[in-house]
Amino acid sequence: MLSFARLLHEVDEAVFPSNIYCVSCGALIDRSRSYSLCDDCIGRFHWITGRTCGSCGKAMPQTSKGRLCYDCMQEEHLFRRGFSCLTYGLHERELMMDLKYAGKGYLARIFGDMMFDRLEGEIRRGQFSPEQARIDLIVPVPVSKGRLRKRGYNQSAIMARQLARRWKECVSDADAEVLWPAPVCRTRMLCRTRETQMLRSLNPTERRMALKDAFAVTPAEQPRLAGKTVLLVDDIYTTGATADACSQALLEGGAADVYLATLASGGNRRPGE
């Protein structure tokens, strides 16, 4: 029997079917194409499939001798470990701009699928297991009220809900021995305490200063957080300032631990950059 959420998804697919046109280039495709991307576009994306930073999850060069990227060697993070799907490049940026500024909120569901597949792969390879951490809650990074009014949605919240939905479906399909019980998505667990400036032009230190005390646990949600392990969801990871600010709020609010899942992460900086 279909759950109500699954039924809504099926109705949505019937009215607004996916996998007709490539979401990147607009080419005609069929429903067999992963993530609604044509073969050419999926080949242009910078998928993270090899070595990753043991802290933030950025892609690492195969020749790198250490387990941490340069940024993580310089700054210890408050989240335990991060996972990312893509390295942020030209094609990733184009889709992200469409999501954030062109009203294409449906892309966030596709990105949520990517994030689930990435995490499921880590779980099945034994890199992220119930013995290491059982995720209780999935929590998106909140956007400011001004940006929410202008955009109409929080893309991280849509990704988080899709990730939770896929997780629940996978467990219900008899994979419970591999994927522990599905975590609950709490889209209002975190809130922004104030508006913050755009971070793009700021260096890592300036970003951390700009985000200091910018996030808090919503008082009504706090009882649900005590002792829980959280998977924090965001769209892009660069220096970790946003992830750390949110992690700090969650830990101070009573969370036992915080992990991080992002769609894309920036490239590795080198000393002196």
N, C-alpha and C positions, 0 to 999 in steps of 0.2 A: 504494500500500500504506500502510495506517495505521501511524503510529509507535506505540510502546507508550504514550507519554504521551497521544496523541490517542485511542487505544483506551480508556484509562482514563477519559478525559473523556466519551466516548460512553456507556460503561457507567454512569457517574455520572448522565448526563442521562436514561438509561433508567430508573434506579431513583429518582432525585430530580429529576424534570424541572423546568426553570426556565420562566419566562414563563407560569405558570398563574394566579398571583395577584400583584398589584402588591406589591413588597417594602416600599413606603412606607405605603399605606393599606389593602391587603388586597383591593382590588377584583379581580374576575375579569377576566383579560386573555387575549389570545392570544399565540402565539409571535412575532408580528411586532413586538411592542413592544420598543423599545430599552431595554436595561439592566433589564428586568423592571419597568418603571415604566408606569403608566397615563398617558394623555394629560394628565389634570389634574395629576398629581404631577410629571411631567417638565416641565410648564410653570411649576411653582412653584419649581423649583430655580434657583439663581443661577449659570447657566453663564457661564464666562469666554469671551467671544467677541470682545471689542473690544480696546482698548488695554491693555497690561500693563506693569508695571514691568520695565525692562530688566535688572534684577538678580534679584529674587526671584520675579517672575511674578505678583504680585497684580494684580487688576483695577485699572485706572486710570481716573479720570473723563475723558471725551472732551475736556473743557475744560482739562485739565491741560497746562501748557506744558513741563514737564520730562520726562525719560525715567525718573526714579526716584521711587518712593514716599517718603513722609516718613521711614519707618524706615530705608530704604536710604541716604537722604541723611545720616542720622545715624551709620550703622554700615556699614563696608565688610565684605562677606562673604568667606568663604574658598572657597565654591563659585563657579564661574564664572557660572552662570545657572540660574534656577529656572523651572519650568513647573507650572501648577496648573489643575485642571479647573473648580473651583467656588469661589465666595465663600461662606464659612461663615456660614450663616443658620439659621433655625429648623428648616426641613425637613432640611437637611444634618445639623444637630446630632442630630435624632431618629434618623436612620439610623446615625450614628456611635455613639450611645449603645447602639443595638441590637447593633452589631458588637462593641463593647468590653465591654459589661456584660450583654447578654442572650443570649450564646452563639450569635449568628447569624454564625458565621464564614464562611458561604457568601456573605455580602455582599461580602467582600473580593475574591472573584473578579470580581464585577460591577464593583467599583471599579477593579480591574486593567484590565478592558476599557475603562473610561472613560479611564484614564491612557494606555493605548496609543493610543486614538483621538485623544486630545489631541496626543500627540507625533507621531503619523503626520500629522496636519493641519499641524503646524509644519514637518515635513520637506517635505511636498508643496508648501507655500507658500514654501519656500526660506529659512525663518527659522532652521532648524536642520538643517544638512546635513553630509555626510561631509567636506566641505572645511573646515568649522568644527571638527568633532570627531567622530571615530568612536568610539562607545561600545563598550568591550570587556566591561565587567562591569556587572551590575545588582546592587546591594547594598542590602538593607533596613536601616532603623534597628532595632537590637535592643531588646527589652524586658528588664526585669529578671527574674531567675529567679523572684522572688516573684510578679510579675504574670503570668508565663508559666504557673506552676503554677495560679494561680487562674483564669485565662482559658482556658487549654488550648491557646492558639495565639498566634502573633505576627501580627497583622493585616497589618502592613507586609510580612512575609515572604510571605504568601499573595498579596498584591497584586503583589509583585515577581515571583513565579513565574508568575502569570497574564500579566503584562506580557511576560515573556520568552517564554512559550509563544505568545502572539499574534504577537510579533515574528518568531519562527521560522517560524510558519505563513505569515505574509505574505511572507517572503523565499522560502519554498519554493513559493509560488504565483506565481512569476515576477516579483516586484517587486524583485528584487535591484538593479536599476539605480536604484531610488528609495530603498529601505531597504538600507543597507549590511549586511554579514553580521551575523546576529543575535548580540547579546551573550549571555554566559553569566551565569546567575543564581547568585550565591554567598551563600546565606542565613546562613552562619556566618563571613563575612569579618570582621564587627565583633562585639565583645562588650562588655558593660558591666563595668566594673571594680569598681563598687560600686552599692549602692542609692541612689537619689536621691529627694528629696521631690517631691510633686506640684507642678507649675509654675503651675497655674491662677491662684493668688493672688499670684504674684511679678511684679515689674516687670522690664523687659528686663535691667537690670543684675544684679538678684538671680538671674534665670534663668541668666545666663552664669556667675555665681559658683557656682551650684548644680551646673552641668554641667561645670565645669572638670575635665579629666582623667577624666571619667566613662566614656569610650569608648576602646577600643584595638583594634588589628588582632589577630585570633587568630593566635598564632605559627605554627600549622600551615598557615594560609592565606596568610601573608605572601609566600612565593615566587611565588604566582599574581598578586600585586598590582603588582609592580615594573613601572613604566613604563606602566601601564594607565590608560585613561580610564574613570571610574566614573560611573554614573547611580545616585545615592542616592535611595531611595524611602522616603517617610513618609506618614502619613495626613493630618496637619494641619500647616500652616505658620502660625505667628503672628509671633514676632519674629525667628526664625532662629537662636535660641540652640542648639537641638538640631542643626539642620543644620550649623551652624558647628563645633560640638564634634565631630561625626562626620567632617566634612570635614577638620578638623585631624588627626584620628587617621589617616585614609586617606592624606593627603598626607605626613605624617611616616612612614607605613609604606611609602612608595614609590610611591604613585599619581602619575601625571603630571598629572591634572586631575580635577575633580569637578563634575558637573552634578546638578541636583536635580529630582525629580518628586514632586508631592504631590497628593492627591485634592482637598483644600480648603485655602484660605488665608483668614486673617482680613481684615477690612476695613482700610482705610487710616486710620491715626491722623493727627490734625492737631496742629500745634504746641500744646503746653500740655496735651495729654491724657496 
